[in-house]
Amino acid sequence: MSQNFEIATELMPYLADAVVRFRYLYPGVNVTIDGAVVIASGDGLVSASEIEQQFMFCLYRQKIYVETLPLRRTLIAGVVGR
């Protein structure tokens, strides 16, 4: 089973970290990046549509994490007084 899907340009900065998270969650799926295209191939235990859906979820979570990190740091600093 193999699935190719394209990543939007604005999500490219988060791609490497999303791949790491995805490989942890789905060790049977091999992920390769070719420019803006993600190539996922696996052992067939996960459907192609589920692979894309779960990968995009990891990618979007990474985007949210990075974008909200400054806010979380500010809140924690305010609470602990640093």
DSSP file (Angstrom, degrees, kcal/mol; ACC not computed):
  #  RESIDUE AA STRUCTURE BP1 BP2  ACC     N-H-->O    O-->H-N    N-H-->O    O-->H-N    TCO  KAPPA ALPHA  PHI   PSI    X-CA   Y-CA   Z-CA
    1    1 A M              0   0    0      0, 0.0    41,-2.0     0, 0.0     2,-0.3   0.000 360.0 360.0 360.0 133.9    0.0    0.0    0.0
    2    2 A S  E     -A   41   0A   0     39,-0.2     2,-0.4    42,-0.0    39,-0.2  -0.998 360.0-171.3-141.1 143.1    1.3    3.4   -0.9
    3    3 A Q  E     -A   40   0A   0     37,-3.1    37,-3.2    -2,-0.3     2,-0.4  -0.996   2.2-168.0-138.2 129.3   -0.2    6.9   -0.6
    4    4 A N  E     +A   39   0A   0     -2,-0.4     2,-0.3    35,-0.2    35,-0.2  -0.954  15.0 165.1-115.5 136.7    1.1   10.2   -2.0
    5    5 A F  E     -A   38   0A   0     33,-2.0    33,-3.2    -2,-0.4     2,-0.3  -0.993  30.9-119.7-150.4 150.7   -0.3   13.6   -1.0
    6    6 A E  E     -A   37   0A   0     -2,-0.3     2,-0.4    31,-0.2    31,-0.2  -0.645  18.5-141.2 -94.5 144.9    0.8   17.1   -1.3
    7    7 A I        -     0   0    0     29,-3.3     5,-0.1    -2,-0.3     2,-0.0  -0.877  24.2-114.6-105.7 133.8    1.5   19.5    1.6
    8    8 A A    >>  -     0   0    0     -2,-0.4     3,-1.7     1,-0.1     4,-0.5  -0.337  26.3-117.2 -64.2 147.0    0.5   23.1    1.4
    9    9 A T  G >4 S+     0   0    0      1,-0.3     3,-1.3     2,-0.2    -1,-0.1   0.855 112.2  58.9 -55.1 -40.8    3.4   25.6    1.4
   10   10 A E  G 34 S+     0   0    0      1,-0.3    -1,-0.3     2,-0.1     4,-0.1   0.658 105.3  51.0 -68.9 -13.1    2.4   27.2    4.6
   11   11 A L  G X4 S+     0   0    0     -3,-1.7     3,-1.5     1,-0.1     4,-0.3   0.507  82.1  94.1 -98.1  -5.9    2.7   23.9    6.4
   12   12 A M  G X< S+     0   0    0     -3,-1.3     3,-1.5    -4,-0.5     4,-0.4   0.835  75.0  62.3 -58.4 -37.3    6.2   23.0    5.2
   13   13 A P  G 3  S+     0   0    0      0, 0.0    -1,-0.3     0, 0.0     4,-0.2   0.741 108.0  44.8 -62.1 -19.1    8.0   24.5    8.3
   14   14 A Y  G <> S+     0   0    0     -3,-1.5     4,-1.8     1,-0.1    -2,-0.2   0.415  87.4  95.3-101.6  -0.5    6.3   21.9   10.5
   15   15 A L  H <> S+     0   0    0     -3,-1.5     4,-2.3    -4,-0.3     5,-0.2   0.904  78.8  51.5 -64.1 -47.7    6.8   18.9    8.2
   16   16 A A  H  > S+     0   0    0     -4,-0.4     4,-1.7     1,-0.2    -1,-0.2   0.917 113.2  44.7 -60.0 -45.5   10.0   17.4    9.7
   17   17 A D  H  > S+     0   0    0     -4,-0.2     4,-2.1     1,-0.2    -1,-0.2   0.860 111.4  54.0 -68.1 -34.0    8.6   17.3   13.2
   18   18 A A  H  X S+     0   0    0     -4,-1.8     4,-2.7     2,-0.2    -1,-0.2   0.879 105.5  53.8 -66.1 -37.6    5.3   15.9   12.0
   19   19 A V  H  X S+     0   0    0     -4,-2.3     4,-2.7     2,-0.2     5,-0.2   0.916 107.9  50.2 -62.7 -42.6    7.1   13.1   10.3
   20   20 A V  H  X S+     0   0    0     -4,-1.7     4,-1.6     2,-0.2    -2,-0.2   0.935 113.1  45.4 -61.4 -46.6    8.9   12.2   13.5
   21   21 A R  H  X S+     0   0    0     -4,-2.1     4,-2.0     1,-0.2    -2,-0.2   0.910 113.6  50.1 -63.1 -42.3    5.6   12.2   15.5
   22   22 A F  H  X S+     0   0    0     -4,-2.7     4,-2.8     1,-0.2    -2,-0.2   0.905 107.5  53.1 -65.0 -41.9    3.8   10.1   12.7
   23   23 A R  H  < S+     0   0    0     -4,-2.7    -1,-0.2     1,-0.2    -2,-0.2   0.851 108.6  51.4 -63.6 -32.9    6.6    7.5   12.6
   24   24 A Y  H  < S+     0   0    0     -4,-1.6    -1,-0.2    -5,-0.2    -2,-0.2   0.923 114.7  41.8 -66.8 -43.9    6.3    7.1   16.3
   25   25 A L  H  < S+     0   0    0     -4,-2.0    -2,-0.2     1,-0.3    -1,-0.2   0.827 128.0  29.9 -73.7 -32.3    2.5    6.5   16.0
   26   26 A Y    ><  +     0   0    0     -4,-2.8     3,-1.8    -5,-0.2    -1,-0.3  -0.671  64.8 168.1-129.3  75.8    2.7    4.3   12.9
   27   27 A P  T 3  S+     0   0    0      0, 0.0    -1,-0.1     0, 0.0    -4,-0.1   0.722  76.2  61.6 -65.1 -19.9    6.0    2.4   13.0
   28   28 A G  T 3  S+     0   0    0      2,-0.0    15,-0.7    14,-0.0     2,-0.5   0.470  90.8  81.1 -83.4  -1.3    4.8    0.2   10.1
   29   29 A V  E <   -B   42   0A   0     -3,-1.8     2,-0.5    13,-0.2    13,-0.3  -0.921  69.7-149.0-110.8 125.1    4.4    3.1    7.7
   30   30 A N  E     -B   41   0A   0     11,-3.8    11,-2.5    -2,-0.5     2,-0.5  -0.803  14.1-161.2 -92.0 129.1    7.5    4.4    5.9
   31   31 A V  E     +B   40   0A   0     -2,-0.5     2,-0.4     9,-0.2     9,-0.2  -0.943  10.6 179.1-116.2 129.3    7.3    8.2    5.2
   32   32 A T  E     -B   39   0A   0      7,-2.5     7,-3.2    -2,-0.5     2,-0.5  -0.967  17.3-143.9-126.5 144.9    9.5    9.9    2.6
   33   33 A I  E     +B   38   0A   0     -2,-0.4     2,-0.4     5,-0.2     5,-0.2  -0.931  16.4 177.9-111.5 129.7    9.4   13.6    1.6
   34   34 A D  E >   -B   37   0A   0      3,-2.9     3,-1.5    -2,-0.5     2,-0.6  -0.804  67.2 -63.8-129.2  88.9   10.0   14.7   -2.0
   35   35 A G  T 3  S-     0   0    0     -2,-0.4    -1,-0.0     1,-0.3     0, 0.0  -0.594 119.3 -15.1  70.1-117.7    9.7   18.4   -2.1
   36   36 A A  T 3  S+     0   0    0     -2,-0.6   -29,-3.3    -3,-0.1     2,-0.5   0.236 120.3  95.1-101.0  12.1    6.1   19.2   -1.1
   37   37 A V  E <   -AB   6  34A   0     -3,-1.5    -3,-2.9   -31,-0.2     2,-0.5  -0.899  60.4-153.2-110.0 131.2    4.9   15.6   -1.6
   38   38 A V  E     -AB   5  33A   0    -33,-3.2   -33,-2.0    -2,-0.5     2,-0.6  -0.879   7.1-161.9 -99.5 129.9    4.7   13.0    1.2
   39   39 A I  E     -AB   4  32A   0     -7,-3.2    -7,-2.5    -2,-0.5     2,-0.5  -0.954  10.6-177.0-114.8 114.2    5.1    9.4    0.1
   40   40 A A  E     +AB   3  31A   0    -37,-3.2   -37,-3.1    -2,-0.6     2,-0.4  -0.945   5.4 171.9-115.5 127.2    3.8    7.0    2.7
   41   41 A S  E     +AB   2  30A   0    -11,-2.5   -11,-3.8    -2,-0.5     2,-0.2  -0.993  10.2 159.6-133.9 143.0    4.0    3.2    2.2
   42   42 A G  E     - B   0  29A   0    -41,-2.0   -13,-0.2    -2,-0.4     6,-0.0  -0.754  52.2 -78.9-148.4-168.4    3.2    0.6    4.7
   43   43 A D        -     0   0    0    -15,-0.7   -14,-0.1    -2,-0.2    -2,-0.0   0.385  68.6-105.1 -85.9   2.0    2.4   -3.0    5.5
   44   44 A G  S    S+     0   0    0      2,-0.2     4,-0.1   -43,-0.1    -1,-0.1   0.425  93.2 111.3  91.2  -2.6   -1.3   -2.7    4.6
   45   45 A L  S    S+     0   0    0    -17,-0.1     2,-0.4     1,-0.1    -1,-0.0   0.710  77.3  50.5 -76.5 -18.9   -2.6   -2.6    8.2
   46   46 A V  S    S-     0   0    0    -18,-0.1    -2,-0.2   -45,-0.0    -4,-0.1  -0.969  91.6-119.9-120.6 133.2   -3.6    1.0    7.8
   47   47 A S     >  -     0   0    0     -2,-0.4     4,-2.2     1,-0.1     5,-0.1  -0.307  22.9-116.3 -70.5 156.3   -5.7    2.2    4.8
   48   48 A A  H  > S+     0   0    0      1,-0.2     4,-2.0     2,-0.2     5,-0.2   0.887 115.4  50.2 -60.4 -41.1   -4.3    4.8    2.5
   49   49 A S  H  > S+     0   0    0      1,-0.2     4,-2.2     2,-0.2    -1,-0.2   0.873 109.9  50.7 -67.9 -34.9   -7.0    7.3    3.4
   50   50 A E  H  > S+     0   0    0      2,-0.2     4,-2.9     1,-0.2     5,-0.3   0.874 106.8  55.2 -69.5 -35.9   -6.4    6.8    7.1
   51   51 A I  H  X S+     0   0    0     -4,-2.2     4,-2.5     2,-0.2     5,-0.2   0.951 110.7  44.3 -60.7 -48.5   -2.7    7.4    6.6
   52   52 A E  H  X S+     0   0    0     -4,-2.0     4,-2.6     1,-0.2     5,-0.2   0.929 114.6  49.4 -62.4 -44.4   -3.3   10.7    4.9
   53   53 A Q  H  X S+     0   0    0     -4,-2.2     4,-1.7     1,-0.2    -2,-0.2   0.929 114.5  43.6 -61.4 -46.4   -5.8   11.8    7.5
   54   54 A Q  H  X S+     0   0    0     -4,-2.9     4,-2.1     2,-0.2    -1,-0.2   0.859 113.1  51.7 -70.4 -35.1   -3.6   10.8   10.5
   55   55 A F  H  X S+     0   0    0     -4,-2.5     4,-2.5    -5,-0.3    -2,-0.2   0.933 110.0  48.6 -66.1 -44.2   -0.5   12.4    8.9
   56   56 A M  H  X S+     0   0    0     -4,-2.6     4,-2.6     1,-0.2    -2,-0.2   0.855 109.0  54.4 -63.9 -33.8   -2.3   15.7    8.3
   57   57 A F  H  X S+     0   0    0     -4,-1.7     4,-2.4    -5,-0.2    -1,-0.2   0.928 109.6  46.9 -63.6 -45.2   -3.6   15.6   11.9
   58   58 A C  H  X S+     0   0    0     -4,-2.1     4,-2.0     1,-0.2    -2,-0.2   0.906 113.0  50.1 -61.7 -41.6    0.1   15.2   13.1
   59   59 A L  H  X S+     0   0    0     -4,-2.5     4,-1.8     1,-0.2    -2,-0.2   0.921 112.1  45.8 -64.6 -44.7    1.1   18.1   10.8
   60   60 A Y  H  X S+     0   0    0     -4,-2.6     4,-2.4     1,-0.2    -1,-0.2   0.876 110.2  54.4 -68.3 -37.0   -1.6   20.4   12.0
   61   61 A R  H  X S+     0   0    0     -4,-2.4     4,-2.5     1,-0.2    -1,-0.2   0.895 107.8  50.7 -61.5 -39.2   -0.9   19.6   15.7
   62   62 A Q  H  X S+     0   0    0     -4,-2.0     4,-2.5     2,-0.2    -1,-0.2   0.898 108.7  51.7 -65.5 -39.5    2.7   20.5   15.1
   63   63 A K  H  X S+     0   0    0     -4,-1.8     4,-2.4     2,-0.2    -2,-0.2   0.932 111.8  46.2 -60.6 -47.3    1.6   23.8   13.6
   64   64 A I  H  X S+     0   0    0     -4,-2.4     4,-1.9     2,-0.2    -2,-0.2   0.910 111.3  52.8 -62.7 -43.2   -0.6   24.6   16.6
   65   65 A Y  H  X S+     0   0    0     -4,-2.5     4,-0.9     1,-0.2    -2,-0.2   0.941 112.7  43.4 -58.3 -49.7    2.2   23.6   19.0
   66   66 A V  H  < S+     0   0    0     -4,-2.5     3,-0.5     1,-0.2    -1,-0.2   0.908 114.8  49.1 -64.9 -42.6    4.7   25.9   17.4
   67   67 A E  H  < S+     0   0    0     -4,-2.4     4,-0.3     1,-0.2    -1,-0.2   0.779 116.2  41.7 -71.4 -26.1    2.3   28.8   17.1
   68   68 A T  H  X S+     0   0    0     -4,-1.9     4,-2.4    -5,-0.2    -1,-0.2   0.506  88.2  92.5 -99.2  -4.5    1.1   28.7   20.7
   69   69 A L  H  X S+     0   0    0     -4,-0.9     4,-2.5    -3,-0.5     5,-0.2   0.903  84.5  51.1 -58.3 -45.1    4.5   28.0   22.3
   70   70 A P  H  > S+     0   0    0      0, 0.0     4,-2.2     0, 0.0    -1,-0.2   0.905 111.2  49.1 -60.2 -39.2    5.2   31.7   23.0
   71   71 A L  H  > S+     0   0    0     -4,-0.3     4,-2.5     2,-0.2    -2,-0.2   0.925 111.3  48.6 -64.7 -44.5    1.8   32.2   24.6
   72   72 A R  H  X S+     0   0    0     -4,-2.4     4,-2.5     1,-0.2     5,-0.2   0.902 111.0  50.8 -63.1 -40.3    2.3   29.1   26.8
   73   73 A R  H  X S+     0   0    0     -4,-2.5     4,-2.5    -5,-0.2    -1,-0.2   0.914 110.8  48.8 -62.9 -42.6    5.7   30.3   27.9
   74   74 A T  H  X S+     0   0    0     -4,-2.2     4,-2.1    -5,-0.2    -2,-0.2   0.916 112.1  48.6 -63.5 -44.2    4.4   33.8   28.8
   75   75 A L  H  X S+     0   0    0     -4,-2.5     4,-1.9     2,-0.2    -2,-0.2   0.915 112.9  47.1 -62.9 -44.1    1.5   32.2   30.8
   76   76 A I  H  X S+     0   0    0     -4,-2.5     4,-2.7     1,-0.2     5,-0.2   0.908 111.0  51.5 -65.8 -41.5    3.8   29.9   32.7
   77   77 A A  H  X>S+     0   0    0     -4,-2.5     5,-1.7     1,-0.2     4,-1.2   0.881 110.1  50.6 -61.9 -37.3    6.3   32.7   33.4
   78   78 A G  H  <5S+     0   0    0     -4,-2.1    -1,-0.2     3,-0.2    -2,-0.2   0.862 112.9  45.9 -67.6 -35.5    3.4   34.8   34.8
   79   79 A V  H  <5S+     0   0    0     -4,-1.9    -2,-0.2     1,-0.2    -1,-0.2   0.908 120.2  36.4 -75.3 -42.5    2.2   32.0   37.0
   80   80 A V  H  <5S-     0   0    0     -4,-2.7    -2,-0.2    -5,-0.1    -1,-0.2   0.520 109.4-119.7 -92.6  -4.2    5.6   31.0   38.4
   81   81 A G  T  <5       0   0    0     -4,-1.2    -3,-0.2    -5,-0.2    -4,-0.1   0.827 360.0 360.0  77.4  33.9    6.9   34.6   38.5
   82   82 A R      <       0   0    0     -5,-1.7    -4,-0.2    -6,-0.2    -5,-0.1   0.426 360.0 360.0-104.2 360.0    9.9   34.4   36.2
